[in-house]
Amino acid sequence: MNQIPTFVEAPRCESLEDLDADVAIIGIPYKSPYEVSVPLDAMAGTLSAPEALRKQSVVYTHSLRHYDFDFDGDLFAGRDVRIADCGDLVLEPGSVEKQLQAITQAIRTILLRGAVPIVLGGDHGTPIPILRAYENHGPICVVQIDAHLDFRDERQGYKDGFSSQMRRAAEMAWVQAMMQIGLRGVGSGRQEEYEEARKHGSVMVRAQELHQLGVEQVLQRLPEADGYYITIDSDGLDPSIAPGVYYPSPGGVDYFEMTDLVKGIAKRGAIAGIDFCEVVPDLDVRNLTSIFAARLILNFIGAMAHSGQIG
């Protein structure tokens, strides 16, 4: 059986304890324990996303050092950027609490090894255990790209799932600020969740505002912080570039807006980590979501390189 390629065919890291890289790609196929009443349980469908993103990333492997129009030069600014692919975290079936602990420990190890974690999810409950690993690496500002507010205190009696990650983030002492970009339509947030998000000081930016005002003006509202953790739900992107999602919603963040947002954030402070969640390969169209997700991840690495954070 052919081995699944690494992300852009980067060197494999077989043990996190031996990690030596600027950027650590790690797959975390986590699923919140919710019942979802749809023909395809799309949250379970996200479990194959890390493999899909790696396979499609190979498209870019042999042109990484070519002239890149999106960066007006070398994607990595001529720097020797060390990317390691740490494979997928093996999560023990059945015990959600042990799964959460394993995720936190893996990210904690990556941070201790001095690498920036880039996580391939999994559903959007994944950031909760990830952010717990930053307890001694803060304070940070969490920037969420998402169509939905995700500020539920609980869903079906469960507090650590994909409807609650920003609520849990707000409760972490080392998360000093939050910004939520791409909000639109009717989602999981009821009036009480909206009020709670406002009370916690979240800077909320509707997708329509982003399109009308532009990235530069939106970035003027970015809270000041030493470090920024960026969490991306694929449905925050417009369906034209991310059709393979659970809740496609028109009017989302486009390719250049997403790229310029991260470039702008990288100029303001260090990128502490990134996750890219809720790609559903079985719902994708011509692998577009996985192809563009892989390209955006490369752009994020490029933004860190051009701002002198890595390489």
Secondary structure by P-SEA (a helix, b strand, c coil): ccccccccccccccccccccccbbbbbbbccccccccccccccccccaaaaaaaaaaccccccccccccccccccccccbbbbbbccccccccccaaaaaaaaaaaaaaaaaabbbbbbcccccccaaaaaaaacccccbbbbbbcccccccccccccccccccaaaaaaacccccbbbbccccccccccaaaaaaaaaaccccccaaaaaaacaaaaaaacccccbbbbbbccccccccccccccccccccccaaaaaaaaaaaaaaccccbbbbccccccccccaaaaaaaaaaaaaaaaaaaaacccc
